[in-house]
Amino acid sequence: MLQIAYKQFLGNSPSWFKLSILAFLVLAFPLKLLVGTTVLGWMFIAMFILTLAMALKCYPLQSGGLLGLGILALGLTTPETLWHEIESNLGVILLLVFMVSFIYFMKPLLIFVFAKLIMKIKQKWLLSFMFSFMAAFLSAFLDALTVTAVLITVFVALYGVYEKVHSTMGTDYNKDGSFDRPTMGGDTLEDFRKFIRSLVMHGAVGTALGGVTTMVGEPQNLLIAAKLDWNFVEFAMAMAHVTGPAVIAGFITCIVLELTGILGYGAKLDPRVRSILQGYIDEEDAKRTQIEVYSLWVQGICGLLLIFGLAFHVMEVGLIGLSLLVLLTALTGTTEEHQIGKAFEESLPFVSLLVIFFVVVGMIHDLHLFSPVINWVLQLPIEQQPRAFFLANGILSAISDNVFVATVYINEVKAAFDAGTITREHYESLAIAINTGTNLPSVATPNGQAAFLFLLTSALAPLIRLGYGRMVIMALPYTIVLTIVGYLYQ
C-alpha cells in the first residue's frame, strides 16, 4: 500500500521532486525548532518557487498546496491572515473567474483578428513589435491578466488549427507496423512552438510595459494612487519620466531580440505552417454563415463595451466580465449549462493556485520577512532612497508578489509621511520608485506578476514547452534593460 501511495503521490512528477516535497514536509517541524521561523519561512518560499519551476511536470496546485497546508499547520501564518489576503484580492479572483470566462466566448473574434494580423505581417520583428505594442496599449487601460487571457486563447486556438489540419495529412508508422496518434513532426513543430513562444513572451512583457504607466494597469497602481490622492492623469504624468523611457527601451529590446535571434527569439513562421493556417482561414471565411457573422459583430460590440467599461471603471473588473458574459451568451443563443461551464475550466485551477499563493504571502507578512530590507532602505540618505526602493521592490517582487510588496512598502512610506518624517515631494518620489520597482524588474520570474504566473500554468504552456526556466531565460534581456532604465531615471 505504501508503494501504491508513493506512486500516486503528485501523479507523474519526477521521483526526486516527490522526495523533495515529502522530505521537506516531514522535516519542517524539526527545522522550525532548529533554525527558527524566519529561516524556515525562507525555505518554504524556495520550495514554493521550485513547485512553480516544475509546473510542466506537475501542476503547482498539488505540490504548492501541500506546502501551504504545512505553513498553516506549523503556525507560520493563520487562516485569519489567509482570509484577509483573499478579501484584499477578491477583485483579482473575480477577474479571473468571470473575465477570463468571458474571453472564452470571444475566441472566434480573437482568432479572426489575430490570425489575419499574423498572416498579413510577414516580417517577424514587426509582428513581434505589434504584439508587444498592442499588449502594452491594452494593459494601460485594461488589466494585464485580461490581456494575457486573450493571448493564451488566441495561441491555443492557432496551435489547435495547425494540429488538426496537419493530423489529417498522414500517420507516423513504427518499424513494427503499428502506428501512433497522428502528430506534427520534428523540426516544423518545434519551429512553430518557438514562433509562438517568442510572440507570447513579447506580449506578456508588453502587459508589464503598459501596466506600469497608468493607475488602472495593475492592482497595486490603484492602491498607490489612492494613497497619494492622484487621479488617472496625475498618476500617468507623475510616472512618465520613468515609464516613458522604460516603455521605449522595452520596444527596442523586442526588436533587437527578434533581429538577433538570441535566447529563443527570432523564429519565423514556416511557409508550410503559413499555408496551413492561410488555408484554414480562407476555408472558414468561405463557409461562414450569416449567424456566425452576426456572432462576430456581437463579440466586437462586447469587446468595445469591455474597453469602455474598464477604461472608465464603471464597476469592478470581475463584475464587468460577468455582465458581458451574460450579454454575449444571451445574444448568441448560448444557453446550455455545459456550454457555459467549459468557459470556467481555464480559470478555476489558477484561482485555486492563487489562493495557495496567498498562504505564502500571508506567511511573509506574519513573519515580517521583508521588514529588514524596508528598515535598511529607510535608513539610507534621502537622495539614495528612491533608487534603493526601486531595486528592493524589484528583487522582492520577483521572489514573491508585486501587489503584496507594493502594499507593504507604500503603507510604510505613508506612515513615515503622516508622522512628518519625510516631505510630500520625497513621498511622491518614493511612491514612483515603488510603482516602477514592482512592475518593471518583476518580469524576471513568473512569481513577480500574476499575468506571468497565469501564462506559466495555462493550457498553452505545455503545448509550446514554455516552462519556468525558459520563461526566466527569455525574460532576462527585458529584466536587465528595464531594471537599468528604471534605476537611472528615478
Secondary structure, 3 states (H helix, E strand, C coil): CHHHHHHHCCCCCCHHHHHHHHHHHHHHHHHHHHHHHHHHHHHHHHHHHHHHHCCCCCCHHHHHHHHHHHHHHCCCCCHHHHHHHHHHCHHHHHHHHHHHHHHHCCHHHHHHHHHHHHHHCCCHHHHHHHHHHHHHHHHHHCCHHHHHHHHHHHHHHHHHHHHHHHHCCCCCECCCCCECCCCCCHHHHHHHHHHHHHHHHHHHHHHHHHHCCCCCCCHHHHHHHHHHCCCHHHHHHHHHHHHHHHHHHHHHHHHHHHHHCCCCCCCCCCHHHHHHHHHHHHHHHHHCCHHHHHHHHHHHHHHHHHHHHHHCCCCCHHHHHHHHHHHHHHHCCCCCHHHHHHHHCCHHHHHHHHHHHHHHHHHHHHCCCCHHHHHHHHCCCHHHHHHHHHHHHHHHHHHCCHHHHHHHHHHHHHHHHHCCCCCHHHHHHHHHHHHHHHHCHHHHCCCCCHHHHHHHCCCHHHHCCCCHHHHHHHHHHHHHHHHHHHHHCC
